[in-house]
Amino acid sequence: MNVRSGPGTSYAVVGVAAKGSTLPTTGKTSGGWTEVVFSGQARWISTNYLTTGTPSTSQPAGQVRTTANLYLRTGGSTAYSYTGVLPANSVVDTTGRTTSEYTEILHAGQNRWIATRYTSAVTSTAPAPAPAPEAT
């Protein structure tokens, strides 16, 4: 569906959201249009094409980096539908839940699942503490 710069067909099309995409909303509406966050910016989509989802209540348990473009699935297997694609080299929060092949992540306020074999754990690399001064 077309994503527009303002609430109406007279505004410029600034992008296209794929069917099944999950986009956070800002809470603003105007004459049958809903403001969403698209590519990091406030944009508008006809409310007629939107459905509401259930926000995630999960807390992050860690992070992973994707090593390939991955389908975002609604459950932990290929039997579940996908709602979009997570680009390679994305860093996302995990919930700690896994199946034999999938990891649950937090994406745009929703719980989604990605193929575990195309991820690597993100570890914190805190700087080494400064050495203690020598006593003289």
Buried (B, 14 or more C-beta within 10 A) or exposed (E): BBBBBBBEEEBEEBEEBEEEBBBEBEEEEEEEBBBBBBEEEEBBBBBEEBEEBEEBEBEEEBBBBBBEEBBBBBBBEEEBEBBBBBEEEBEBBBBEBEEEEBBBBBBBBBBBBBBBEBBEEBEEEEEEEEEEEEEE
